[in-house]
Amino acid sequence: MVNVFRRSLSFPTKPTVHSSPPSKPRVSLSHHTRSISLPCRSHPLISHINHEISQIKSWSSFAGVETNRRTTAWITDGLSLLKDVQETLADILHLPQSQESLLNRPVFFENLLEDLLRFVDAYGIFRTTMISLREHHSAAQVALRRKDDAKILNYVKSRRSLARDIAKLTSSIRERKTKNKHCHVDTLNGTYGEAELASVIGDVMEATVAVSVALFNGVYLSLRSSKTTPFIGFLNRSEKKEIMDEGILELKQVEEESLVGLSKKKHEEVKILMKKMMELEDSIVEIECGGEKVFRGLISTRVSLLNALTH
C-alpha cells in the first residue's frame, strides 16, 4: 500500500483533523485509504486567484462585439483585474512549496521566466509609447488653438507611427510558451500540488494574453489611419466589422479627417474639436496609468520567480 502513493505537494493551510470511527471497516480500494500522501485542500490563495481569473473571463465576455461597451473604463477595469491577478500570483510564488515545485520542473520554470520577460518587455514598450503619445497630443492641442496645420500634420504622422509600434506588441505576446496544455502532470511523473500550481499559472498566462490583446488592439485600431487596414483585406465583412469594433470608444472620437484644414474651420467647429481632444487626453492618461500598474505587477511576479533560484 505504501508504494502506491507518491509524495504530493500541498499548500499550507489550517489543518483539520477528521478521525474515522473505530468500527468502520477498512476500505480495500487504495485511493480511499487515509494517507498523508493524498492531496489536501488547496491553499486559500489558489481559490482566490481562480476567482480573479474568472472575473477576467467575465470582463472579456462582457464587451463581446458591442462597440459601445469597449470604453476606456472597460479597458482600465480589465487592467486593474490583471494587476490583481499578477499580485496574487506573486504571493503564491513566494510560498516555499511553490518554489520547490517549480525547481522540480526546470523546463516549465524556464518557459515561465521567458513568458514573463516577454510580457514585461511588451508593457515596457507600451508604457514608453503612451508617454510619447501623451506628449504629442498635448502639443497638438496647442497647435489646434493656433490653427497650425503644419504641427497638426506632424501630430497625425506621429500618431500613426506610434499606433504601428503598439500593433507589433500583439503578435509578440501571443507567442507564449507557458500554455495550459503543458500543465498536465500524470500520477507517475508528478504530483497533484504541482499539477494544480502549473494549471493556475497557465490560466494566469492565458488571462494576461486576453487582456493585453484587448489593450494593444484597442489602442492601435483607435489611433491608426482610417485608410490603413493592412491585415484585414482577406477577411469577410463580418470578420472585418468585428476587428474594427475592437477599438476603444473614446480614442476613436478624434479622427484624422477632422484635423485636416483647421484654417478653414469655423470657431465653433474648432471649439468642439478641442473638447474632444481634451477628452481623448483624459483617456490616454487613464490607459497609461492602468498599463503602468500591470507593468509593475509583472515585474513583481518575475522577481518572485527569480527568488526561487536563490532558495
C-alpha positions in Angstrom: 0.0 0.0 0.0 2.8 2.4 0.8 4.3 2.2 -2.6 1.1 3.0 -4.4 1.2 6.7 -3.4 3.7 9.3 -4.3 4.5 12.3 -2.2 2.3 15.2 -3.3 2.8 18.9 -2.9 0.1 20.5 -0.7 -0.1 24.2 0.0 -0.1 25.1 3.7 -3.4 25.8 5.4 -5.0 25.3 8.7 -5.1 21.6 9.4 -8.4 19.9 10.0 -8.4 16.5 11.7 -11.1 14.0 10.9 -10.9 10.8 12.8 -12.6 7.7 11.4 -14.9 5.7 13.7 -13.1 2.6 15.1 -15.8 0.3 14.0 -15.7 1.4 10.3 -14.2 -1.4 8.2 -11.0 -0.7 6.2 -11.7 0.0 2.6 -9.8 -2.1 0.2 -9.6 0.5 -2.6 -6.2 2.3 -2.2 -7.5 5.7 -3.2 -10.0 5.7 -0.3 -7.4 4.8 2.3 -6.5 7.7 4.6 -2.9 8.7 4.0 -0.8 11.8 4.4 0.3 11.4 0.7 -3.2 12.2 -0.5 -3.7 15.7 -1.9 -5.2 18.0 0.7 -7.3 21.1 0.4 -5.9 23.9 -1.8 -4.3 26.9 -0.2 -6.7 29.9 0.0 -4.6 31.8 -2.4 -5.3 29.2 -5.1 -9.0 29.6 -4.6 -8.6 33.4 -4.6 -6.7 33.6 -7.8 -9.1 31.2 -9.6 -11.9 33.7 -8.6 -9.9 36.6 -10.0 -9.3 34.7 -13.3 -13.0 34.0 -13.6 -13.6 37.8 -13.2 -11.3 38.4 -16.1 -13.2 35.9 -18.2 -16.5 37.6 -17.3 -14.9 41.0 -18.1 -13.8 39.8 -21.5 -17.1 38.3 -22.5 -19.0 41.4 -21.4 -17.8 43.5 -24.3 -18.2 40.9 -27.0 -18.5 42.7 -30.3 -20.6 45.5 -28.8 -18.8 48.7 -29.8 -20.4 50.9 -27.1 -19.1 48.6 -24.4 -15.4 48.9 -25.4 -14.8 52.1 -23.5 -11.8 53.5 -21.6 -13.5 52.4 -18.3 -13.9 48.9 -19.6 -10.2 48.5 -20.6 -8.9 50.1 -17.4 -11.2 47.7 -15.4 -9.5 44.8 -17.3 -6.1 46.2 -16.5 -7.0 46.5 -12.8 -8.2 42.9 -12.7 -5.0 41.8 -14.4 -2.9 43.7 -11.9 -4.7 41.9 -9.0 -4.1 38.5 -10.6 -0.4 39.2 -11.0 -0.1 40.3 -7.4 -1.8 37.2 -6.2 0.4 35.0 -8.4 3.5 36.8 -6.9 2.2 35.9 -3.4 1.8 32.3 -4.5 5.3 32.1 -5.9 6.6 33.3 -2.5 5.4 30.1 -0.9 8.3 27.6 -0.3 6.1 24.8 -1.7 5.6 26.7 -4.9 9.3 27.4 -5.3 10.2 23.7 -4.7 7.6 22.6 -7.2 8.9 24.9 -9.9 12.5 23.9 -9.3 11.5 20.3 -9.7 10.2 21.2 -13.2 13.1 23.2 -14.8 11.6 23.3 -18.4 8.3 24.7 -17.1 10.3 27.1 -14.9 12.4 28.5 -17.8 9.3 28.8 -20.0 7.5 30.8 -17.4 10.6 33.1 -16.9 10.7 33.7 -20.6 7.0 34.4 -20.9 7.1 36.9 -18.0 10.0 38.7 -19.6 8.1 38.9 -22.9 5.2 40.5 -21.1 7.4 42.9 -19.2 9.1 44.0 -22.4 5.7 44.4 -24.2 4.3 46.6 -21.4 7.5 48.5 -21.1 7.3 49.4 -24.8 3.6 50.2 -24.4 4.4 52.5 -21.4 7.0 54.4 -23.4 4.7 54.7 -26.4 1.8 56.0 -24.4 4.0 58.6 -22.7 5.2 59.7 -26.2 1.6 59.8 -27.4 0.5 62.0 -24.5 3.3 64.4 -25.1 2.5 64.7 -28.9 -1.2 65.1 -28.0 -0.5 67.9 -25.6 1.5 69.7 -28.3 -1.3 69.1 -30.8 -3.8 70.8 -28.5 -1.7 74.0 -28.6 -1.4 73.8 -32.3 -5.2 73.3 -32.6 -5.8 76.5 -30.7 -3.5 78.3 -33.0 -4.9 76.5 -36.1 -1.4 75.5 -37.0 -1.9 72.9 -39.8 1.8 72.1 -40.1 2.1 71.0 -36.5 -1.2 69.1 -36.6 0.1 67.2 -39.6 3.2 66.2 -37.6 0.9 65.0 -34.8 -1.1 62.9 -37.2 2.1 61.3 -38.6 3.4 60.6 -35.1 0.1 59.1 -34.0 0.2 56.7 -37.0 3.8 55.7 -36.2 3.0 55.1 -32.5 -0.1 53.1 -33.4 2.1 50.8 -35.6 4.5 50.3 -32.8 1.7 49.2 -30.5 0.3 46.8 -33.2 3.5 44.9 -33.2 3.1 44.1 -29.5 0.1 41.8 -30.1 2.0 39.2 -32.1 4.9 39.2 -29.6 2.7 38.3 -26.6 0.8 35.6 -28.4 4.0 33.5 -28.7 4.0 32.3 -25.1 5.4 29.0 -24.1 3.6 28.5 -20.8 0.3 27.1 -22.0 -2.4 25.1 -20.3 -1.7 22.0 -22.4 1.8 21.9 -20.8 0.4 21.9 -17.3 -0.7 18.2 -17.2 1.1 16.1 -14.6 0.3 12.4 -14.5 0.3 10.2 -11.5 3.7 8.6 -12.4 5.7 11.8 -13.2 4.2 14.5 -11.0 2.0 15.3 -8.0 -1.4 16.8 -7.5 0.0 20.0 -6.0 2.4 20.5 -8.9 -0.3 20.0 -11.4 -2.6 22.4 -9.6 0.1 25.1 -9.5 1.0 24.6 -13.1 -2.6 24.8 -14.2 -3.1 28.0 -12.3 0.0 29.6 -13.9 -1.2 28.5 -17.3 -4.6 30.2 -16.6 -2.8 33.4 -15.5 -0.8 33.5 -18.7 -3.9 33.0 -20.8 -5.7 35.8 -18.9 -2.7 38.1 -19.3 -2.8 37.5 -23.1 -6.5 38.1 -23.3 -6.4 41.5 -21.5 -3.2 42.5 -23.3 -4.6 41.8 -26.8 -7.7 43.8 -26.0 -5.5 46.7 -24.8 -3.0 46.7 -27.7 -5.5 46.1 -30.4 -7.9 48.6 -28.9 -5.4 51.4 -28.9 -4.0 50.5 -32.3 -7.3 50.3 -34.1 -8.4 53.5 -32.5 -5.4 55.6 -33.4 -4.3 54.2 -36.8 -5.1 55.9 -40.1 -8.6 55.0 -41.3 -7.1 54.3 -44.6 -4.6 51.8 -43.1 -6.1 48.3 -42.9 -3.1 46.0 -43.9 -4.2 42.8 -42.2 -8.0 42.6 -42.8 -8.1 42.6 -46.6 -8.8 38.9 -46.9 -11.5 38.7 -44.2 -15.2 38.6 -44.9 -17.5 41.5 -44.0 -18.5 40.2 -40.5 -14.9 39.5 -39.5 -13.8 42.9 -40.7 -16.5 44.6 -38.6 -15.5 42.6 -35.5 -11.9 43.7 -35.8 -12.9 47.3 -36.5 -15.1 47.3 -33.4 -12.2 46.3 -31.2 -11.2 50.0 -30.9 -11.8 51.9 -27.7 -14.7 54.3 -28.0 -13.2 57.5 -26.5 -10.0 57.0 -28.5 -11.9 57.0 -31.8 -13.7 60.3 -31.2 -10.9 62.4 -32.9 -10.4 61.0 -36.5 -7.6 62.2 -38.7 -10.1 63.7 -41.2 -11.4 66.1 -38.5 -7.9 67.6 -38.0 -7.4 68.5 -41.7 -7.8 72.1 -42.9 -8.0 73.8 -39.5 -7.6 77.3 -41.0 -10.9 76.8 -42.9 -12.8 75.6 -39.9 -15.3 77.9 -38.0 -14.7 78.9 -34.4 -17.5 76.5 -33.2 -16.0 73.6 -35.1 -12.6 74.2 -33.6 -14.2 74.5 -30.1 -15.9 71.1 -30.4 -12.7 69.5 -31.7 -10.8 71.0 -28.8 -13.2 69.4 -26.3 -12.9 66.0 -28.0 -9.1 66.4 -27.8 -9.2 67.1 -24.1 -11.4 64.0 -23.6 -9.0 62.0 -25.6 -6.1 63.1 -23.5 -8.0 62.0 -20.3 -8.5 58.6 -21.9 -4.8 58.3 -22.8 -3.8 59.2 -19.2 -6.1 56.6 -17.7 -4.9 53.8 -20.0 -1.3 54.8 -19.4 -1.8 54.6 -15.7 -3.5 51.2 -16.0 -0.8 49.8 -18.1 1.9 51.2 -15.7 0.3 49.2 -12.8 0.3 46.0 -14.8 3.9 46.6 -15.9 4.9 46.9 -12.2 2.8 43.8 -11.3 4.6 41.8 -14.0 8.0 42.8 -12.7 7.0 41.9 -9.2 5.8 38.4 -10.4 9.1 37.8 -12.2 11.1 38.9 -9.2 9.2 36.4 -7.1 10.0 33.7 -9.6 13.7 34.6 -9.7 13.8 34.5 -5.9 13.1 30.7 -6.2 16.6 30.3 -7.7 18.2 31.7 -4.5 16.4 29.5 -2.1 
